[in-house]
Amino acid sequence: PGYGAEVAELSAELELRVGVGARVPVALRNICFDGAVRLVVTNLCAAEPGYGAVLCSLPSPPELTLDCRVAGGEVTAIPWLRSELQNSLQAALLESLAWPRRVVLPAFR
């Protein structure tokens, strides 16, 4: 981890549907994200919570690593498949979060 980094264990259990009703279990484990995240608090106000929304974006591409199991098999044990999966996930992350794009997280009142 980089300067000021926190280490947390993150995992996701997914289910892909392929073909007609076939389900394939997918598990993402040991997801590591190393990069800067830009948070902008907007619409400041006196009423709780004191803001209207938080804007979240990535000012530069992050480093992303993970382990992936599909139907119980360790997919990321195969080096080229691991890099393809990481590159695809990083591209999807950048497509939705790279500056000037952002995710708007509205405040709950």
CORJORA-V802293 format. One record per backbone hydrogen bond with DSSP energy under -1.0 kcal/mol. CO is the residue of the C=O (numbers start at 1). NH is the residue of the N-H. E is the energy in kcal/mol with one decimal. If there is no record, write none. Layout:
co = (CO;CO)
nh = (NH;NH)
e = (E;E)
//
This chain:
co = (2;10;12;14;16;19;22;24;25;26;27;28;29;32;34;38;40;42;42;47;50;52;53;54;55;56;57;58;63;65;67;68;68;69;70;73;73;75;78;79;80;81;82;83;84;85;86;87;88;89;90;91;92;93;94;97;98;103;105)
nh = (5;31;28;26;24;21;18;16;71;14;69;12;67;65;63;57;55;52;53;50;45;107;42;105;40;103;38;99;34;32;29;75;76;27;73;70;75;78;82;83;84;85;86;87;88;89;90;91;92;93;94;95;96;97;98;58;101;56;54)
e = (-1.9;-1.5;-2.9;-2.6;-3.2;-1.1;-2.3;-2.8;-3.1;-3.7;-2.7;-2.8;-3.0;-2.1;-2.8;-2.2;-3.1;-2.6;-1.2;-1.9;-1.6;-2.7;-2.8;-3.1;-2.3;-2.7;-3.4;-2.5;-2.6;-3.1;-3.0;-1.7;-1.3;-2.7;-2.1;-2.2;-1.2;-1.6;-2.5;-2.1;-2.0;-2.4;-2.5;-2.6;-2.3;-2.4;-2.5;-2.3;-2.2;-2.3;-2.6;-2.3;-1.3;-2.0;-2.2;-3.0;-2.4;-2.7;-2.1)
//
